[in-house]
Amino acid sequence: EIDVGETWHYTATHTVTQAEIDAGGSIVNTATADSDQTGPDTDDASVPVEQHPSLNIVKDAAIAGGTADAAGEVISYTIAVENTGNQTLTGVTVNDPFISNLTLVADAATADGELDVGETWHYTATHTVTQAEMDAGTNIVNTATADSDQTGPDTDDASVPVVQSPAIALDKAIVGVSGGNGNGTLDAPNDVVSYAITVSNPGNITLHDVTVNDPLTGLSVSGVTLAPGISQTYQTSYTLTQTDLNSNAGGDGFIENTATADSLETAPVSDTEAIEVYANKALSIDKKLINITDGNGNQVADAVGDVLLYTVTVANLGVVTLTHVTVVDPSSGLNVSDLTLAPGQSQTYQTSYTLTQTDLDNNGDGDGYIDNTATADSNQTGSISDTESTAL
């Protein structure tokens, strides 16, 4: 019995539900009291609901080696979207314009399409590194955005560093020798050495304004663009000169040809190809008796005063110009100096010897012959001689 003026006190609890938070407004609870002597009386209590919708997106990136080193490498992304508020989130979206294969890792938690409080949805994606990104050299930054009906958007990005390794390579090769005397050896004027010069990009970024220069052959290339792994080959040639042969190719016996390649992104590189020059040096002398005159006039060397007439021919049978050529014939008094003979060139001199009584008395120094020797020499060769013997 509740006496007049008496008060009975009750206690009770209610656990707030997620549905009540999601509904918002106030949680209103009405109680009713009644007795045998009265009609019912009611009263309610109201607790306001405070909603805090919130989501958080976290994006991570992974790539082999930790850096982007070449076009074609694949960056793997993971994206986590978590409900960090107190309200169930609906209409959840994740946008990432940078990638095209964004995939939600579906499981039981995602089946209802609602992101519950404390729940996390996971996404995967990949991106293939482009050559343009390698050439730019800046970090590859990718931003993803999550949103829902109950929240504003939240963003997070993932960054992968780009490591550039510019490089240029040059290879010069001899293709062959043609022209000139046609024997395939570099040993005559107008022999042509053919070269192939290949410039390539072994690095990981595009090379711009590539130049290839070969001063000896006159090759000059500019303004070339080379993507990684790409090469370009140029044909060029050099024609052997008489000066090359005369100087023994500058003194070392080789035509040394250097090409240089460069670009805006690299330091210059060079390659030298050397080919041997066969500078044959050959001096010849030929002395001939052409007639016997005067004396007793029988054209036989058998009388005092007979005159033996000779020709002395000196010739350059090599491919090198011979300088300071000398021709000496002591018995006839021939003495030529400072003669220059180009390859293939010859010079003939007339000379003579008059038979003496002594020649007849000593029978040509005992062997019965007048032996007449001429000697030739040059700065480029050793001396050579030729002897003409005439019977007495």
Disulfide bonds with the S-S distance in Angstrom:
none
